[in-house]
């Protein structure tokens, strides 16, 4: 087993709901706790924890190699500091013990954990309140703000709204930033990506064919209202002056492509779907598409936001898209 120095000692405790809170230096891919810390979390004695851990390994529920690590811990004994190697167990062991021990705290933990598991199975998602925002109330307010931006009766569910909000969660954004123009205004990817009307129309034709085959579109889908509509949008996105692109990054070009196709209505039918498809296609073509952030429900919600936005808020909507793509700036 490896031996390392654990500088930031973990604190493990339960909230009143039974939720297990773990605080540590999260540079590592998991968290580690001693038997004493696990015992304290579930309000049982160390001997009980030790017996359960032995059973866990004996039944091969978990393997020792990946779940145990020795850390050198500095302790004060009398007037001197001593360094001892203390065995720690990872999160898998902590959770397994929590499902085995018999105490009020363990019971609360199991009820909480079962609720979380049920949300994953039935709802398809769950929310870690402490990680998604500094203050949960702010998170709720942001959800409410985004719902207000969505049109009444829009075909979009709560999960899609939560997906959109969660894309801001790594550093936190409420729509307060939207109101204060504190969103990202410039992209970061400066690579040269060629976009022509011919390439875009060929890609959209593939979308049309696929949708017609599924019975989800007619021949009207993606038909230009007037000849040259797509070429005009591509020209706007790719325009330059004095040898410099007006929109200097791939992200800015993609955001404007999404906005122009949705808001300019170049097609007889399917402008929102065509705009969302072109947006993803362009990002993928530039090799910067992050499907972990830009999930289908989030893209759906974003598309409706753009479609229903006031034209005077065009710059704000573009900046909102850039913030979704790049993450809210940490210096704001």
Secondary structure by P-SEA (a helix, b strand, c coil): cbbbbbcbbbbbbcccccbbbbbcccccccccccaaaaaaaacccaaaaaaaaaaaaaaccccccccbbbbbbbbbcccbbbbbbbbbbcaaaaaaaaaccccaaaaaaaaaaaaaaaaaaccccccccccccccaaaaaaaaaaaaaaccccccccaaaaaaaaaaacccccccccccccccccccccccbbbbcaaaaaaaaaaaaaaaaaacccccccccccccaaaaaaaaaaacccccccccccaaaaaaaaaaaaaccccccccaaaaaaaaaaaaaaaacccccccccaaaaaaaaaaaaaccccaaaaaaaaaaaaaccccccc
